[in-house]
Amino acid sequence: SNLARYDGIHYGRRAEDYDGLLQMYSDSRGAAFGPEVKRRIMLGTYAL
């Protein structure tokens, strides 16, 4: 899916401290984007 490119694994920021893969995804995505960017990603996904 298009959201797969926002995982923070291949490119971009990666969380420093995590316990598992899902937490790393969550922390990496949460740290890289501000609230407005997160809102736009979610609205764009919803509109599609």
PDB file of N, H, CA, C and O in Angstrom:
ATOM      1  N   SER A   1       0.833  -1.180   0.000  1.00  0.00           N
ATOM      2  CA  SER A   1       0.000   0.000   0.000  1.00  0.00           C
ATOM      3  C   SER A   1       0.875   1.239   0.000  1.00  0.00           C
ATOM      4  O   SER A   1       2.085   1.158   0.212  1.00  0.00           O
ATOM      5  N   ASN A   2       0.263   2.369  -0.236  1.00  0.00           N
ATOM      6  H   ASN A   2      -0.720   2.434  -0.409  1.00  0.00           H
ATOM      7  CA  ASN A   2       1.018   3.611  -0.265  1.00  0.00           C
ATOM      8  C   ASN A   2       1.575   3.992   1.096  1.00  0.00           C
ATOM      9  O   ASN A   2       2.605   4.663   1.170  1.00  0.00           O
ATOM     10  N   LEU A   3       0.916   3.578   2.179  1.00  0.00           N
ATOM     11  H   LEU A   3       0.080   3.034   2.119  1.00  0.00           H
ATOM     12  CA  LEU A   3       1.416   3.919   3.509  1.00  0.00           C
ATOM     13  C   LEU A   3       2.654   3.112   3.880  1.00  0.00           C
ATOM     14  O   LEU A   3       3.321   3.445   4.859  1.00  0.00           O
ATOM     15  N   ALA A   4       2.978   2.073   3.138  1.00  0.00           N
ATOM     16  H   ALA A   4       2.436   1.803   2.343  1.00  0.00           H
ATOM     17  CA  ALA A   4       4.161   1.270   3.436  1.00  0.00           C
ATOM     18  C   ALA A   4       5.437   2.084   3.294  1.00  0.00           C
ATOM     19  O   ALA A   4       6.433   1.776   3.948  1.00  0.00           O
ATOM     20  N   ARG A   5       5.435   3.098   2.472  1.00  0.00           N
ATOM     21  H   ARG A   5       4.626   3.348   1.940  1.00  0.00           H
ATOM     22  CA  ARG A   5       6.645   3.898   2.297  1.00  0.00           C
ATOM     23  C   ARG A   5       6.944   4.787   3.499  1.00  0.00           C
ATOM     24  O   ARG A   5       8.034   5.353   3.589  1.00  0.00           O
ATOM     25  N   TYR A   6       6.001   4.918   4.416  1.00  0.00           N
ATOM     26  H   TYR A   6       5.116   4.458   4.343  1.00  0.00           H
ATOM     27  CA  TYR A   6       6.205   5.736   5.609  1.00  0.00           C
ATOM     28  C   TYR A   6       6.680   4.912   6.802  1.00  0.00           C
ATOM     29  O   TYR A   6       6.539   5.356   7.941  1.00  0.00           O
ATOM     30  N   ASP A   7       7.232   3.742   6.575  1.00  0.00           N
ATOM     31  H   ASP A   7       7.347   3.381   5.650  1.00  0.00           H
ATOM     32  CA  ASP A   7       7.562   2.859   7.697  1.00  0.00           C
ATOM     33  C   ASP A   7       8.792   3.286   8.489  1.00  0.00           C
ATOM     34  O   ASP A   7       8.921   2.891   9.647  1.00  0.00           O
ATOM     35  N   GLY A   8       9.694   4.069   7.923  1.00  0.00           N
ATOM     36  H   GLY A   8       9.589   4.390   6.981  1.00  0.00           H
ATOM     37  CA  GLY A   8      10.887   4.488   8.642  1.00  0.00           C
ATOM     38  C   GLY A   8      11.969   3.427   8.684  1.00  0.00           C
ATOM     39  O   GLY A   8      12.951   3.580   9.411  1.00  0.00           O
ATOM     40  N   ILE A   9      11.814   2.365   7.928  1.00  0.00           N
ATOM     41  H   ILE A   9      11.016   2.241   7.338  1.00  0.00           H
ATOM     42  CA  ILE A   9      12.805   1.296   7.931  1.00  0.00           C
ATOM     43  C   ILE A   9      13.839   1.519   6.829  1.00  0.00           C
ATOM     44  O   ILE A   9      15.040   1.530   7.101  1.00  0.00           O
ATOM     45  N   HIS A  10      13.395   1.693   5.616  1.00  0.00           N
ATOM     46  H   HIS A  10      12.419   1.684   5.394  1.00  0.00           H
ATOM     47  CA  HIS A  10      14.314   1.840   4.496  1.00  0.00           C
ATOM     48  C   HIS A  10      14.881   3.249   4.407  1.00  0.00           C
ATOM     49  O   HIS A  10      16.077   3.423   4.175  1.00  0.00           O
ATOM     50  N   TYR A  11      14.040   4.247   4.587  1.00  0.00           N
ATOM     51  H   TYR A  11      13.068   4.106   4.776  1.00  0.00           H
ATOM     52  CA  TYR A  11      14.451   5.644   4.480  1.00  0.00           C
ATOM     53  C   TYR A  11      13.852   6.418   5.644  1.00  0.00           C
ATOM     54  O   TYR A  11      12.840   6.010   6.214  1.00  0.00           O
ATOM     55  N   GLY A  12      14.459   7.499   5.983  1.00  0.00           N
ATOM     56  H   GLY A  12      15.282   7.830   5.520  1.00  0.00           H
ATOM     57  CA  GLY A  12      13.884   8.363   7.006  1.00  0.00           C
ATOM     58  C   GLY A  12      14.342   8.025   8.410  1.00  0.00           C
ATOM     59  O   GLY A  12      15.334   7.325   8.613  1.00  0.00           O
ATOM     60  N   ARG A  13      13.599   8.537   9.367  1.00  0.00           N
ATOM     61  H   ARG A  13      12.793   9.105   9.202  1.00  0.00           H
ATOM     62  CA  ARG A  13      13.944   8.363  10.773  1.00  0.00           C
ATOM     63  C   ARG A  13      13.577   6.973  11.262  1.00  0.00           C
ATOM     64  O   ARG A  13      12.612   6.362  10.802  1.00  0.00           O
ATOM     65  N   ARG A  14      14.365   6.498  12.197  1.00  0.00           N
ATOM     66  H   ARG A  14      15.148   6.995  12.570  1.00  0.00           H
ATOM     67  CA  ARG A  14      14.061   5.226  12.852  1.00  0.00           C
ATOM     68  C   ARG A  14      14.119   5.455  14.356  1.00  0.00           C
ATOM     69  O   ARG A  14      14.999   6.158  14.853  1.00  0.00           O
ATOM     70  N   ALA A  15      13.194   4.869  15.061  1.00  0.00           N
ATOM     71  H   ALA A  15      12.479   4.298  14.658  1.00  0.00           H
ATOM     72  CA  ALA A  15      13.147   5.012  16.518  1.00  0.00           C
ATOM     73  C   ALA A  15      14.430   4.458  17.137  1.00  0.00           C
ATOM     74  O   ALA A  15      14.987   3.468  16.663  1.00  0.00           O
ATOM     75  N   GLU A  16      14.877   5.104  18.183  1.00  0.00           N
ATOM     76  H   GLU A  16      14.424   5.908  18.568  1.00  0.00           H
ATOM     77  CA  GLU A  16      16.107   4.691  18.852  1.00  0.00           C
ATOM     78  C   GLU A  16      15.906   3.482  19.754  1.00  0.00           C
ATOM     79  O   GLU A  16      16.694   2.537  19.718  1.00  0.00           O
ATOM     80  N   ASP A  17      14.859   3.512  20.554  1.00  0.00           N
ATOM     81  H   ASP A  17      14.219   4.280  20.583  1.00  0.00           H
ATOM     82  CA  ASP A  17      14.651   2.472  21.560  1.00  0.00           C
ATOM     83  C   ASP A  17      13.277   1.843  21.362  1.00  0.00           C
ATOM     84  O   ASP A  17      12.259   2.533  21.421  1.00  0.00           O
ATOM     85  N   TYR A  18      13.249   0.539  21.127  1.00  0.00           N
ATOM     86  H   TYR A  18      14.076  -0.021  21.079  1.00  0.00           H
ATOM     87  CA  TYR A  18      11.984  -0.152  20.895  1.00  0.00           C
ATOM     88  C   TYR A  18      12.108  -1.601  21.334  1.00  0.00           C
ATOM     89  O   TYR A  18      13.211  -2.135  21.446  1.00  0.00           O
ATOM     90  N   ASP A  19      10.962  -2.234  21.583  1.00  0.00           N
ATOM     91  H   ASP A  19      10.066  -1.800  21.493  1.00  0.00           H
ATOM     92  CA  ASP A  19      10.940  -3.620  22.053  1.00  0.00           C
ATOM     93  C   ASP A  19      10.562  -4.624  20.975  1.00  0.00           C
ATOM     94  O   ASP A  19      10.861  -5.810  21.111  1.00  0.00           O
ATOM     95  N   GLY A  20       9.922  -4.182  19.924  1.00  0.00           N
ATOM     96  H   GLY A  20       9.678  -3.218  19.814  1.00  0.00           H
ATOM     97  CA  GLY A  20       9.503  -5.095  18.868  1.00  0.00           C
ATOM     98  C   GLY A  20       9.272  -4.335  17.573  1.00  0.00           C
ATOM     99  O   GLY A  20       9.352  -3.107  17.531  1.00  0.00           O
ATOM    100  N   LEU A  21       8.988  -5.079  16.530  1.00  0.00           N
ATOM    101  H   LEU A  21       8.924  -6.077  16.564  1.00  0.00           H
ATOM    102  CA  LEU A  21       8.807  -4.487  15.208  1.00  0.00           C
ATOM    103  C   LEU A  21       7.635  -3.515  15.171  1.00  0.00           C
ATOM    104  O   LEU A  21       7.758  -2.420  14.623  1.00  0.00           O
ATOM    105  N   LEU A  22       6.506  -3.898  15.743  1.00  0.00           N
ATOM    106  H   LEU A  22       6.406  -4.788  16.189  1.00  0.00           H
ATOM    107  CA  LEU A  22       5.335  -3.022  15.716  1.00  0.00           C
ATOM    108  C   LEU A  22       5.575  -1.736  16.496  1.00  0.00           C
ATOM    109  O   LEU A  22       5.128  -0.666  16.082  1.00  0.00           O
ATOM    110  N   GLN A  23       6.273  -1.833  17.612  1.00  0.00           N
ATOM    111  H   GLN A  23       6.636  -2.702  17.948  1.00  0.00           H
ATOM    112  CA  GLN A  23       6.573  -0.626  18.379  1.00  0.00           C
ATOM    113  C   GLN A  23       7.555   0.257  17.609  1.00  0.00           C
ATOM    114  O   GLN A  23       7.446   1.483  17.654  1.00  0.00           O
ATOM    115  N   MET A  24       8.512  -0.352  16.902  1.00  0.00           N
ATOM    116  H   MET A  24       8.601  -1.347  16.866  1.00  0.00           H
ATOM    117  CA  MET A  24       9.447   0.435  16.108  1.00  0.00           C
ATOM    118  C   MET A  24       8.706   1.185  15.009  1.00  0.00           C
ATOM    119  O   MET A  24       8.967   2.367  14.786  1.00  0.00           O
ATOM    120  N   TYR A  25       7.778   0.508  14.314  1.00  0.00           N
ATOM    121  H   TYR A  25       7.567  -0.453  14.495  1.00  0.00           H
ATOM    122  CA  TYR A  25       6.980   1.183  13.296  1.00  0.00           C
ATOM    123  C   TYR A  25       6.215   2.353  13.900  1.00  0.00           C
ATOM    124  O   TYR A  25       6.247   3.462  13.367  1.00  0.00           O
ATOM    125  N   SER A  26       5.544   2.112  14.989  1.00  0.00           N
ATOM    126  H   SER A  26       5.518   1.211  15.422  1.00  0.00           H
ATOM    127  CA  SER A  26       4.725   3.140  15.627  1.00  0.00           C
ATOM    128  C   SER A  26       5.569   4.323  16.085  1.00  0.00           C
ATOM    129  O   SER A  26       5.215   5.474  15.831  1.00  0.00           O
ATOM    130  N   ASP A  27       6.673   4.048  16.753  1.00  0.00           N
ATOM    131  H   ASP A  27       6.960   3.113  16.959  1.00  0.00           H
ATOM    132  CA  ASP A  27       7.529   5.120  17.256  1.00  0.00           C
ATOM    133  C   ASP A  27       8.206   5.875  16.123  1.00  0.00           C
ATOM    134  O   ASP A  27       8.338   7.097  16.193  1.00  0.00           O
ATOM    135  N   SER A  28       8.642   5.167  15.074  1.00  0.00           N
ATOM    136  H   SER A  28       8.535   4.175  15.018  1.00  0.00           H
ATOM    137  CA  SER A  28       9.299   5.823  13.944  1.00  0.00           C
ATOM    138  C   SER A  28       8.332   6.744  13.213  1.00  0.00           C
ATOM    139  O   SER A  28       8.680   7.876  12.877  1.00  0.00           O
ATOM    140  N   ARG A  29       7.128   6.262  12.969  1.00  0.00           N
ATOM    141  H   ARG A  29       6.845   5.342  13.242  1.00  0.00           H
ATOM    142  CA  ARG A  29       6.134   7.090  12.288  1.00  0.00           C
ATOM    143  C   ARG A  29       5.708   8.263  13.156  1.00  0.00           C
ATOM    144  O   ARG A  29       5.511   9.371  12.658  1.00  0.00           O
ATOM    145  N   GLY A  30       5.568   8.022  14.448  1.00  0.00           N
ATOM    146  H   GLY A  30       5.729   7.122  14.853  1.00  0.00           H
ATOM    147  CA  GLY A  30       5.134   9.076  15.357  1.00  0.00           C
ATOM    148  C   GLY A  30       6.160  10.177  15.528  1.00  0.00           C
ATOM    149  O   GLY A  30       5.792  11.341  15.687  1.00  0.00           O
ATOM    150  N   ALA A  31       7.443   9.836  15.497  1.00  0.00           N
ATOM    151  H   ALA A  31       7.742   8.891  15.368  1.00  0.00           H
ATOM    152  CA  ALA A  31       8.497  10.824  15.700  1.00  0.00           C
ATOM    153  C   ALA A  31       8.771  11.638  14.441  1.00  0.00           C
ATOM    154  O   ALA A  31       9.189  12.792  14.531  1.00  0.00           O
ATOM    155  N   ALA A  32       8.543  11.060  13.287  1.00  0.00           N
ATOM    156  H   ALA A  32       8.203  10.123  13.214  1.00  0.00           H
ATOM    157  CA  ALA A  32       8.921  11.721  12.043  1.00  0.00           C
ATOM    158  C   ALA A  32       7.919  12.772  11.581  1.00  0.00           C
ATOM    159  O   ALA A  32       8.299  13.719  10.891  1.00  0.00           O
ATOM    160  N   PHE A  33       6.662  12.626  11.942  1.00  0.00           N
ATOM    161  H   PHE A  33       6.354  11.857  12.501  1.00  0.00           H
ATOM    162  CA  PHE A  33       5.633  13.516  11.429  1.00  0.00           C
ATOM    163  C   PHE A  33       4.982  14.305  12.544  1.00  0.00           C
ATOM    164  O   PHE A  33       4.722  13.786  13.630  1.00  0.00           O
ATOM    165  N   GLY A  34       4.722  15.574  12.255  1.00  0.00           N
ATOM    166  H   GLY A  34       4.933  15.996  11.373  1.00  0.00           H
ATOM    167  CA  GLY A  34       3.984  16.405  13.190  1.00  0.00           C
ATOM    168  C   GLY A  34       2.493  16.126  13.088  1.00  0.00           C
ATOM    169  O   GLY A  34       2.061  15.342  12.243  1.00  0.00           O
ATOM    170  N   PRO A  35       1.707  16.764  13.945  1.00  0.00           N
ATOM    171  CA  PRO A  35       0.264  16.489  13.956  1.00  0.00           C
ATOM    172  C   PRO A  35      -0.439  16.856  12.646  1.00  0.00           C
ATOM    173  O   PRO A  35      -1.360  16.154  12.228  1.00  0.00           O
ATOM    174  N   GLU A  36      -0.023  17.936  11.998  1.00  0.00           N
ATOM    175  H   GLU A  36       0.725  18.507  12.338  1.00  0.00           H
ATOM    176  CA  GLU A  36      -0.675  18.339  10.745  1.00  0.00           C
ATOM    177  C   GLU A  36      -0.390  17.338   9.630  1.00  0.00           C
ATOM    178  O   GLU A  36      -1.287  17.009   8.854  1.00  0.00           O
ATOM    179  N   VAL A  37       0.820  16.860   9.543  1.00  0.00           N
ATOM    180  H   VAL A  37       1.548  17.128  10.174  1.00  0.00           H
ATOM    181  CA  VAL A  37       1.174  15.883   8.510  1.00  0.00           C
ATOM    182  C   VAL A  37       0.428  14.578   8.741  1.00  0.00           C
ATOM    183  O   VAL A  37      -0.073  13.977   7.791  1.00  0.00           O
ATOM    184  N   LYS A  38       0.347  14.130   9.996  1.00  0.00           N
ATOM    185  H   LYS A  38       0.754  14.618  10.768  1.00  0.00           H
ATOM    186  CA  LYS A  38      -0.408  12.915  10.307  1.00  0.00           C
ATOM    187  C   LYS A  38      -1.867  13.073   9.914  1.00  0.00           C
ATOM    188  O   LYS A  38      -2.467  12.146   9.370  1.00  0.00           O
ATOM    189  N   ARG A  39      -2.445  14.240  10.186  1.00  0.00           N
ATOM    190  H   ARG A  39      -1.958  14.993  10.628  1.00  0.00           H
ATOM    191  CA  ARG A  39      -3.842  14.499   9.838  1.00  0.00           C
ATOM    192  C   ARG A  39      -4.041  14.424   8.329  1.00  0.00           C
ATOM    193  O   ARG A  39      -5.009  13.826   7.859  1.00  0.00           O
ATOM    194  N   ARG A  40      -3.131  15.027   7.571  1.00  0.00           N
ATOM    195  H   ARG A  40      -2.345  15.513   7.953  1.00  0.00           H
ATOM    196  CA  ARG A  40      -3.253  15.020   6.107  1.00  0.00           C
ATOM    197  C   ARG A  40      -3.089  13.622   5.525  1.00  0.00           C
ATOM    198  O   ARG A  40      -3.778  13.265   4.569  1.00  0.00           O
ATOM    199  N   ILE A  41      -2.192  12.834   6.087  1.00  0.00           N
ATOM    200  H   ILE A  41      -1.632  13.123   6.863  1.00  0.00           H
ATOM    201  CA  ILE A  41      -2.025  11.450   5.623  1.00  0.00           C
ATOM    202  C   ILE A  41      -3.306  10.665   5.862  1.00  0.00           C
ATOM    203  O   ILE A  41      -3.776   9.950   4.978  1.00  0.00           O
ATOM    204  N   MET A  42      -3.869  10.799   7.055  1.00  0.00           N
ATOM    205  H   MET A  42      -3.488  11.380   7.774  1.00  0.00           H
ATOM    206  CA  MET A  42      -5.090  10.058   7.379  1.00  0.00           C
ATOM    207  C   MET A  42      -6.277  10.531   6.543  1.00  0.00           C
ATOM    208  O   MET A  42      -7.069   9.706   6.086  1.00  0.00           O
ATOM    209  N   LEU A  43      -6.416  11.834   6.333  1.00  0.00           N
ATOM    210  H   LEU A  43      -5.772  12.504   6.704  1.00  0.00           H
ATOM    211  CA  LEU A  43      -7.517  12.339   5.502  1.00  0.00           C
ATOM    212  C   LEU A  43      -7.351  11.912   4.048  1.00  0.00           C
ATOM    213  O   LEU A  43      -8.331  11.572   3.384  1.00  0.00           O
ATOM    214  N   GLY A  44      -6.120  11.928   3.555  1.00  0.00           N
ATOM    215  H   GLY A  44      -5.325  12.205   4.094  1.00  0.00           H
ATOM    216  CA  GLY A  44      -5.873  11.487   2.186  1.00  0.00           C
ATOM    217  C   GLY A  44      -6.177  10.012   1.999  1.00  0.00           C
ATOM    218  O   GLY A  44      -6.716   9.611   0.967  1.00  0.00           O
ATOM    219  N   THR A  45      -5.838   9.212   2.984  1.00  0.00           N
ATOM    220  H   THR A  45      -5.400   9.538   3.822  1.00  0.00           H
ATOM    221  CA  THR A  45      -6.132   7.782   2.931  1.00  0.00           C
ATOM    222  C   THR A  45      -7.631   7.538   2.995  1.00  0.00           C
ATOM    223  O   THR A  45      -8.158   6.682   2.285  1.00  0.00           O
ATOM    224  N   TYR A  46      -8.311   8.287   3.840  1.00  0.00           N
ATOM    225  H   TYR A  46      -7.883   8.982   4.417  1.00  0.00           H
ATOM    226  CA  TYR A  46      -9.760   8.139   3.983  1.00  0.00           C
ATOM    227  C   TYR A  46     -10.474   8.546   2.695  1.00  0.00           C
ATOM    228  O   TYR A  46     -11.454   7.913   2.302  1.00  0.00           O
ATOM    229  N   ALA A  47      -9.986   9.606   2.035  1.00  0.00           N
ATOM    230  H   ALA A  47      -9.190  10.121   2.354  1.00  0.00           H
ATOM    231  CA  ALA A  47     -10.630  10.101   0.818  1.00  0.00           C
ATOM    232  C   ALA A  47     -10.491   9.111  -0.339  1.00  0.00           C
ATOM    233  O   ALA A  47     -11.339   9.071  -1.230  1.00  0.00           O
ATOM    234  N   LEU A  48      -9.436   8.323  -0.324  1.00  0.00           N
ATOM    235  H   LEU A  48      -8.747   8.356   0.401  1.00  0.00           H
ATOM    236  CA  LEU A  48      -9.249   7.350  -1.404  1.00  0.00           C
ATOM    237  C   LEU A  48     -10.184   6.190  -1.200  1.00  0.00           C
ATOM    238  O   LEU A  48     -10.191   5.255  -2.000  1.00  0.00           O
TER     239      LEU A  48
END
